[in-house]
Amino acid sequence: MTATASGPDLTTLGPLASGLARIGGAMRETALVPLRHGAVDLHAKLEYANPNGSSKDRSAFWILKRAVERGDVTERTTVVESSSGNFALSMASFCRVLGIDFVPVIDPNCNASTEAYLRLTCDRVEKVTERDATGGYLATRLRRVAALRAELPAAFWPDQYGNADAVEAHYLLTGGELVRAFDRIDYAFIGAGTGGTIGGVSLRLKEAYPGVRVVAVDAEGSAIFGGAPKTRRIPGLGSSMVPPLIGKALIDEVLIVSEPDTVRGCHDLLREHGLYAGGSTGTVYSALTRYFADLPAGGAGPRPTAVFLCADRGTAYADTIYNPAWAATLLDPAPA
């Protein structure tokens, strides 16, 4: 994969070009914040500073850009996609800028604020309520996407689970920013969801730092790394299927985090460092805290450099993870 973000001249692509240019102009580099840690030089990359509040802005923008360049998206296109939240938010915003329709397919795990935003910005929102064979909703959402693609003229499915443009986005943008910022990275902790982020970032980091250890973080109850899928309540990381893009990632280790530990990770990150981040980030922070728990402080040689992505803001989780009553249902479940 070539380390360049260049592509065809957008000015030759007609009315969609100005919208793509506006979106691209808003995609600034996100901040890297050093955090206190006893054993490593720890840095958080604030992907929640992207225009719509998550790392999904990167893949949504790049998928749309490449689709317009190929002619797969035109002024008459309706974009249809399954999403647990952040990718739908990004697509809804960007499709508004481009002046094309977007139909998100969501499920009951979608945060209330996310659903409200989608219903404000999209003329049509499809919400499935039937669980699939795994106890989740992904297969049901994807079946509804397939039906909509057959129903709607000029429909375009971004396929965030299998579209290699998502990997390219994070290779060029997120990974590129990390490589420009550090002379050395020893550890990178990245959440596993659709596979696009960890695929692109891991490829770029392994090119620049052959010795870096890429630690994939997944949610308990996810099937991505061979676990048995089960019902999960926190959207973001995890999947009830193995997304094709995960096969492109260069992963050294996998850590699995329970939903109670995700809640604790979010609260710890807020109390210890003042970062109000979403469920994906809390999951990753919980994992890296556990990973480095036994690493002695002040050992011989230079301190290792570790990075992790703050994938989204905590705002959408105000009624769940950051709501003491809701969080208590995970932290202190009623006895069976």
KESEDO-185294 format. One line per field, with one value per residue (C-alpha): x negated, y, z; residue number from 1. Coordinates in steps of 0.1 Angstrom, whole numbers, plus 5000, padded with zeros to 4 digits. Each point is the difference from the previous one (the first is absolute). Layout:
KESEDO-185294
xx: X | ...
yy: Y | ...
zz: Z | ...
nr: NUM | ...
END
This chain:
KESEDO-185294
xx: 5000 | 4985 | 4997 | 5017 | 5034 | 5001 | 5028 | 5017 | 5007 | 5033 | 5007 | 5006 | 5027 | 5030 | 5024 | 4988 | 4965 | 5006 | 5016 | 4971 | 4976 | 5019 | 5000 | 4963 | 4991 | 5016 | 4981 | 4971 | 4973 | 5013 | 4981 | 4976 | 5002 | 4973 | 5016 | 4984 | 4989 | 4974 | 4984 | 5005 | 5002 | 5037 | 5017 | 5037 | 5009 | 5032 | 5020 | 5031 | 4988 | 5010 | 5029 | 5028 | 4983 | 4984 | 4973 | 5028 | 4998 | 4967 | 5015 | 5033 | 4983 | 4976 | 5026 | 5022 | 4970 | 4989 | 5035 | 5006 | 4967 | 5010 | 5035 | 5017 | 5015 | 5018 | 5025 | 5028 | 4985 | 5016 | 4974 | 5012 | 4980 | 5002 | 4984 | 5000 | 4995 | 4969 | 4998 | 5036 | 4994 | 4971 | 5019 | 5031 | 4979 | 4979 | 5029 | 5018 | 4970 | 5000 | 5037 | 5008 | 5023 | 4988 | 5021 | 4984 | 5010 | 4998 | 5011 | 5012 | 4964 | 4996 | 4995 | 5031 | 4981 | 4986 | 5034 | 5014 | 4973 | 5005 | 5038 | 4993 | 4975 | 5014 | 5033 | 5002 | 4986 | 5005 | 4999 | 5000 | 5012 | 4997 | 4969 | 4980 | 4988 | 4970 | 5023 | 4989 | 5013 | 4973 | 5013 | 5035 | 4986 | 4981 | 5030 | 5020 | 4971 | 5002 | 5038 | 4996 | 4973 | 5025 | 5028 | 4983 | 4987 | 4963 | 4993 | 4964 | 4989 | 4967 | 4995 | 4979 | 4993 | 4984 | 4991 | 4962 | 5004 | 5005 | 4966 | 4984 | 5016 | 4984 | 4967 | 4997 | 5017 | 4999 | 4969 | 4983 | 5005 | 4985 | 4970 | 4993 | 5003 | 4977 | 4965 | 5009 | 5031 | 4997 | 5036 | 5032 | 5034 | 5028 | 5036 | 5014 | 5034 | 5005 | 4962 | 4994 | 4982 | 4978 | 4993 | 4988 | 4981 | 4983 | 4987 | 4986 | 4984 | 4984 | 4984 | 4986 | 4991 | 4994 | 4997 | 5033 | 5025 | 5035 | 5025 | 5036 | 5027 | 5034 | 5031 | 5011 | 5028 | 4985 | 4992 | 4972 | 4972 | 5018 | 5021 | 5036 | 5022 | 5024 | 5023 | 4981 | 5015 | 4973 | 4997 | 4966 | 4974 | 5008 | 5020 | 5021 | 4981 | 4964 | 4997 | 4980 | 4978 | 4986 | 4980 | 4980 | 4988 | 4965 | 5008 | 4976 | 5023 | 5037 | 5016 | 5037 | 5018 | 5033 | 5027 | 4997 | 4963 | 5009 | 5021 | 4972 | 4975 | 5021 | 5004 | 4963 | 4989 | 5023 | 4989 | 4963 | 4995 | 5031 | 5008 | 5038 | 4999 | 5024 | 5003 | 4975 | 4973 | 5009 | 4996 | 4965 | 4989 | 5011 | 4980 | 4968 | 5003 | 5002 | 4972 | 4975 | 5011 | 4969 | 4975 | 4976 | 4996 | 4965 | 4985 | 4967 | 4998 | 5024 | 5036 | 5022 | 5023 | 5036 | 5029 | 5037 | 5029 | 5029 | 5024 | 5031 | 5014 | 5019 | 5029 | 5020 | 4996 | 5013 | 5031 | 4982 | 4964 | 4999 | 5034 | 4995 | 5033 | 4994 | 4964 | 5010 | 5020 | 4966 | 4978 | 5024 | 5023 | 5029 | 4993 | 5014
yy: 5000 | 5033 | 5027 | 5028 | 5016 | 5014 | 4990 | 5013 | 5037 | 5005 | 5031 | 4977 | 4980 | 5024 | 5013 | 4976 | 5014 | 5031 | 4979 | 4976 | 5029 | 5015 | 4967 | 4994 | 5035 | 4992 | 4968 | 5015 | 4980 | 4990 | 5008 | 4976 | 5005 | 4986 | 4983 | 4992 | 4964 | 4984 | 4976 | 5013 | 5033 | 4998 | 5021 | 5002 | 5010 | 5020 | 4986 | 5013 | 5035 | 4991 | 5021 | 4975 | 4988 | 4967 | 4982 | 4988 | 5034 | 4988 | 4969 | 5016 | 5029 | 4978 | 4974 | 5028 | 5017 | 4968 | 4991 | 5034 | 4997 | 4966 | 5012 | 4977 | 5030 | 5027 | 5028 | 4974 | 4975 | 4988 | 4987 | 4971 | 4986 | 4980 | 5017 | 4998 | 5038 | 5019 | 4990 | 5009 | 5034 | 5007 | 4988 | 5020 | 5032 | 4995 | 4990 | 5032 | 5020 | 4981 | 5005 | 4962 | 4978 | 4977 | 4972 | 4986 | 4966 | 5000 | 4978 | 5004 | 5002 | 5033 | 5028 | 5023 | 5031 | 4983 | 4989 | 5034 | 5016 | 4975 | 5007 | 5037 | 4997 | 4971 | 4999 | 4962 | 4980 | 4962 | 4984 | 4963 | 4983 | 4963 | 4983 | 4978 | 4965 | 5013 | 5021 | 5032 | 5020 | 5002 | 4972 | 5015 | 5035 | 4986 | 4982 | 5033 | 5017 | 4974 | 5005 | 5038 | 4997 | 4979 | 5025 | 5033 | 5013 | 5009 | 4987 | 4999 | 4978 | 5012 | 4965 | 5013 | 4963 | 4991 | 5031 | 5003 | 5038 | 5001 | 4984 | 5025 | 5029 | 4990 | 4990 | 5034 | 5023 | 4986 | 4979 | 5027 | 5025 | 4976 | 4993 | 5037 | 5006 | 4974 | 4988 | 4967 | 4982 | 4968 | 4992 | 5009 | 4991 | 5001 | 4989 | 4973 | 5007 | 5000 | 4995 | 5032 | 5020 | 4972 | 4988 | 5034 | 5012 | 4967 | 4998 | 5035 | 4996 | 4966 | 5017 | 5028 | 4981 | 4963 | 4993 | 5015 | 4977 | 5005 | 4990 | 4995 | 5006 | 4984 | 4998 | 4969 | 4983 | 5010 | 4973 | 5019 | 4979 | 4967 | 5005 | 4990 | 5029 | 5011 | 5029 | 5033 | 5033 | 5025 | 5009 | 5006 | 4972 | 4964 | 4982 | 4969 | 4990 | 5001 | 5032 | 4994 | 5030 | 4985 | 4977 | 5030 | 5010 | 4991 | 4990 | 4988 | 4994 | 5001 | 5012 | 4994 | 5024 | 4994 | 5026 | 5008 | 5007 | 5022 | 5021 | 5001 | 5009 | 5030 | 5013 | 4994 | 5019 | 5029 | 5001 | 4995 | 5020 | 5021 | 4983 | 4996 | 4972 | 4974 | 4962 | 4990 | 5022 | 4987 | 4965 | 5007 | 5019 | 4972 | 4976 | 5020 | 5006 | 4963 | 4993 | 5023 | 4993 | 4978 | 5021 | 5015 | 5038 | 5014 | 4969 | 4999 | 5017 | 5025 | 4999 | 4983 | 5022 | 4989 | 5015 | 4994 | 5015 | 5019 | 4989 | 5020 | 5025 | 4991 | 5023 | 4972 | 4978 | 5026 | 4979 | 4967 | 4996 | 5033 | 4996 | 4984 | 4982 | 4985 | 4992 | 4982 | 4975 | 4988 | 5006 | 4985 | 4977 | 4985 | 4964 | 4973
zz: 5000 | 4989 | 5027 | 4981 | 5004 | 4965 | 4976 | 4969 | 4997 | 5018 | 4978 | 4971 | 5018 | 4997 | 5027 | 5027 | 4998 | 5021 | 5027 | 5001 | 5002 | 5030 | 5018 | 4992 | 5012 | 5034 | 5005 | 5020 | 5018 | 5035 | 5031 | 5019 | 5037 | 5024 | 5030 | 5034 | 5004 | 5022 | 4976 | 4964 | 4981 | 4992 | 4974 | 4991 | 4964 | 5002 | 4971 | 5016 | 4989 | 4964 | 4987 | 5010 | 5031 | 4991 | 4980 | 4976 | 4983 | 4985 | 4983 | 4991 | 4982 | 4982 | 4990 | 4985 | 4984 | 4982 | 4991 | 4983 | 4982 | 4986 | 4991 | 5025 | 5018 | 4979 | 5008 | 4997 | 5024 | 5033 | 5024 | 5022 | 5029 | 5032 | 5030 | 5038 | 5002 | 4990 | 4964 | 4995 | 5016 | 4977 | 4969 | 5009 | 5003 | 4969 | 4978 | 5010 | 4989 | 4967 | 4995 | 4997 | 5021 | 5027 | 5016 | 5032 | 5013 | 5038 | 5029 | 5036 | 5013 | 4982 | 5025 | 5004 | 4990 | 4969 | 4989 | 5006 | 4978 | 4973 | 4999 | 4998 | 4971 | 4980 | 4983 | 5007 | 5028 | 5002 | 5034 | 5003 | 5032 | 4994 | 5014 | 4978 | 5008 | 5021 | 5022 | 4984 | 4971 | 4974 | 4977 | 5002 | 4991 | 4970 | 4987 | 5002 | 4981 | 4973 | 4997 | 4998 | 4973 | 4979 | 5007 | 4994 | 4967 | 4998 | 5034 | 5013 | 5029 | 5016 | 5016 | 5029 | 5009 | 4967 | 4981 | 4997 | 4996 | 5037 | 5006 | 4975 | 5019 | 5033 | 4984 | 4984 | 5025 | 5035 | 4996 | 4980 | 5028 | 5026 | 4979 | 4995 | 5037 | 5015 | 4994 | 5017 | 5011 | 5020 | 5007 | 4982 | 5016 | 4974 | 5003 | 4977 | 4985 | 4962 | 4996 | 4979 | 5027 | 5014 | 4964 | 4987 | 5031 | 5006 | 4964 | 5002 | 5034 | 4991 | 4970 | 5021 | 5032 | 4993 | 5037 | 5010 | 5018 | 4987 | 5027 | 4988 | 5026 | 4996 | 5021 | 5018 | 4981 | 4966 | 4974 | 4983 | 5015 | 5003 | 5031 | 5003 | 4991 | 5027 | 5008 | 5006 | 5012 | 4992 | 4963 | 4984 | 5002 | 4992 | 4974 | 4998 | 4968 | 4989 | 4978 | 4968 | 5007 | 5032 | 4978 | 4987 | 5035 | 5014 | 5035 | 5027 | 5029 | 5008 | 5033 | 5008 | 5023 | 5018 | 4999 | 5037 | 4994 | 4971 | 5024 | 5025 | 4973 | 4989 | 5035 | 5008 | 4969 | 5010 | 5036 | 4994 | 4969 | 4994 | 4967 | 4994 | 4975 | 4987 | 5005 | 4974 | 5017 | 5035 | 4987 | 4986 | 5031 | 5023 | 4979 | 5000 | 5037 | 5006 | 4975 | 5017 | 5036 | 5007 | 4981 | 5025 | 5000 | 4995 | 4984 | 4982 | 4966 | 4984 | 5009 | 4974 | 4979 | 4998 | 4981 | 5000 | 4981 | 5017 | 4974 | 5010 | 5026 | 5031 | 4992 | 4983 | 5031 | 5025 | 5005 | 5002 | 5010 | 5019 | 5015 | 5035 | 5000 | 4965 | 5008 | 5032 | 4980 | 4985 | 5030 | 5025 | 4982 | 5018 | 5012 | 4977
nr: 1 | 2 | 3 | 4 | 5 | 6 | 7 | 8 | 9 | 10 | 11 | 12 | 13 | 14 | 15 | 16 | 17 | 18 | 19 | 20 | 21 | 22 | 23 | 24 | 25 | 26 | 27 | 28 | 29 | 30 | 31 | 32 | 33 | 34 | 35 | 36 | 37 | 38 | 39 | 40 | 41 | 42 | 43 | 44 | 45 | 46 | 47 | 48 | 49 | 50 | 51 | 52 | 53 | 54 | 55 | 56 | 57 | 58 | 59 | 60 | 61 | 62 | 63 | 64 | 65 | 66 | 67 | 68 | 69 | 70 | 71 | 72 | 73 | 74 | 75 | 76 | 77 | 78 | 79 | 80 | 81 | 82 | 83 | 84 | 85 | 86 | 87 | 88 | 89 | 90 | 91 | 92 | 93 | 94 | 95 | 96 | 97 | 98 | 99 | 100 | 101 | 102 | 103 | 104 | 105 | 106 | 107 | 108 | 109 | 110 | 111 | 112 | 113 | 114 | 115 | 116 | 117 | 118 | 119 | 120 | 121 | 122 | 123 | 124 | 125 | 126 | 127 | 128 | 129 | 130 | 131 | 132 | 133 | 134 | 135 | 136 | 137 | 138 | 139 | 140 | 141 | 142 | 143 | 144 | 145 | 146 | 147 | 148 | 149 | 150 | 151 | 152 | 153 | 154 | 155 | 156 | 157 | 158 | 159 | 160 | 161 | 162 | 163 | 164 | 165 | 166 | 167 | 168 | 169 | 170 | 171 | 172 | 173 | 174 | 175 | 176 | 177 | 178 | 179 | 180 | 181 | 182 | 183 | 184 | 185 | 186 | 187 | 188 | 189 | 190 | 191 | 192 | 193 | 194 | 195 | 196 | 197 | 198 | 199 | 200 | 201 | 202 | 203 | 204 | 205 | 206 | 207 | 208 | 209 | 210 | 211 | 212 | 213 | 214 | 215 | 216 | 217 | 218 | 219 | 220 | 221 | 222 | 223 | 224 | 225 | 226 | 227 | 228 | 229 | 230 | 231 | 232 | 233 | 234 | 235 | 236 | 237 | 238 | 239 | 240 | 241 | 242 | 243 | 244 | 245 | 246 | 247 | 248 | 249 | 250 | 251 | 252 | 253 | 254 | 255 | 256 | 257 | 258 | 259 | 260 | 261 | 262 | 263 | 264 | 265 | 266 | 267 | 268 | 269 | 270 | 271 | 272 | 273 | 274 | 275 | 276 | 277 | 278 | 279 | 280 | 281 | 282 | 283 | 284 | 285 | 286 | 287 | 288 | 289 | 290 | 291 | 292 | 293 | 294 | 295 | 296 | 297 | 298 | 299 | 300 | 301 | 302 | 303 | 304 | 305 | 306 | 307 | 308 | 309 | 310 | 311 | 312 | 313 | 314 | 315 | 316 | 317 | 318 | 319 | 320 | 321 | 322 | 323 | 324 | 325 | 326 | 327 | 328 | 329 | 330 | 331 | 332 | 333 | 334 | 335 | 336
END
